[in-house]
Amino acid sequence: MPVPAIAVAIVIAIVVGALLYKHRGAEPSAPVAVVEPAAIEIADAQPAATYSQLPAAGAPMAPTARQAVEGIVAARAKAQASHSRSNAHLRQAVGQAYAAEQRDSAWAAAKEDELRKILAGAGMAAAGVTADDLTMQCRSTLCETTAKFSAPGAAEDWVLAYMSSLGSAASSSVVSRAALAGGGTRLTILSKAR
């Protein structure tokens, strides 16, 4: 009686698996070239400075190092300015869209209730920060939340807690910060909520 092909395949697989398992930690039979990391050269690479080669704190910088640092600082300032302009345009566009929307009373009232429940939830309570003054108004797709804070840093703690608590209640938000006369911060958050 002939042995089915599947039985032969199973036996072969078991034998090969056993051999592989038996030799899993053994040395390879063919020599393997080992390259030490120190033997790898990178063309035109400059050696890294060691701590003993770095100038002491307050010591004058070499002109080339100073130029490099000034270039990095200038590039960073340029990128930050570009980012600030982009954000300003975004805040303006979303603000204009909010101002142009009509209020969908049924949806807006339900969404405002949902957002107030988020504000009363555990995530906001864990932050331990409350706004001195809070207003909220939704239109047909966008909601505006304005919060005022007198304590330094309270606005940032609050906005982080609020944004992380929103979850699926808003698909995206734009945050504006303004300094108040006499100290404190006013946050305005425009959220795409529909």
Secondary structure in CASP SS format (residue, H / E / C, confidence):
PFRMAT SS
TARGET T0000
AUTHOR 0000-0000-0000
METHOD secondary structure of the structure
MODEL  1
M C 1.00
P C 1.00
V C 1.00
P C 1.00
A H 1.00
I H 1.00
A H 1.00
V H 1.00
A H 1.00
I H 1.00
V H 1.00
I H 1.00
A H 1.00
I H 1.00
V H 1.00
V H 1.00
G H 1.00
A H 1.00
L H 1.00
L H 1.00
Y H 1.00
K H 1.00
H C 1.00
R C 1.00
G C 1.00
A C 1.00
E C 1.00
P C 1.00
S C 1.00
A C 1.00
P C 1.00
V C 1.00
A C 1.00
V C 1.00
V C 1.00
E C 1.00
P H 1.00
A H 1.00
A H 1.00
I C 1.00
E C 1.00
I C 1.00
A C 1.00
D C 1.00
A C 1.00
Q C 1.00
P C 1.00
A C 1.00
A C 1.00
T C 1.00
Y H 1.00
S H 1.00
Q H 1.00
L C 1.00
P C 1.00
A C 1.00
A C 1.00
G C 1.00
A C 1.00
P C 1.00
M C 1.00
A C 1.00
P H 1.00
T H 1.00
A H 1.00
R H 1.00
Q H 1.00
A H 1.00
V H 1.00
E H 1.00
G H 1.00
I H 1.00
V H 1.00
A H 1.00
A H 1.00
R H 1.00
A H 1.00
K H 1.00
A H 1.00
Q H 1.00
A H 1.00
S H 1.00
H H 1.00
S H 1.00
R H 1.00
S H 1.00
N H 1.00
A H 1.00
H H 1.00
L H 1.00
R H 1.00
Q H 1.00
A H 1.00
V H 1.00
G H 1.00
Q H 1.00
A H 1.00
Y H 1.00
A H 1.00
A H 1.00
E C 1.00
Q C 1.00
R C 1.00
D C 1.00
S H 1.00
A H 1.00
W H 1.00
A H 1.00
A H 1.00
A H 1.00
K H 1.00
E H 1.00
D H 1.00
E H 1.00
L H 1.00
R H 1.00
K H 1.00
I H 1.00
L H 1.00
A C 1.00
G C 1.00
A H 1.00
G H 1.00
M H 1.00
A H 1.00
A H 1.00
A H 1.00
G C 1.00
V C 1.00
T C 1.00
A C 1.00
D C 1.00
D E 1.00
L E 1.00
T E 1.00
M E 1.00
Q E 1.00
C E 1.00
R C 1.00
S C 1.00
T C 1.00
L E 1.00
C E 1.00
E E 1.00
T E 1.00
T E 1.00
A E 1.00
K E 1.00
F E 1.00
S C 1.00
A C 1.00
P C 1.00
G C 1.00
A H 1.00
A H 1.00
E H 1.00
D H 1.00
W H 1.00
V H 1.00
L H 1.00
A H 1.00
Y H 1.00
M H 1.00
S H 1.00
S H 1.00
L H 1.00
G H 1.00
S H 1.00
A H 1.00
A C 1.00
S C 1.00
S E 1.00
S E 1.00
V E 1.00
V E 1.00
S E 1.00
R E 1.00
A E 1.00
A E 1.00
L C 1.00
A C 1.00
G C 1.00
G C 1.00
G C 1.00
T E 1.00
R E 1.00
L E 1.00
T E 1.00
I E 1.00
L E 1.00
S E 1.00
K E 1.00
A C 1.00
R C 1.00
END
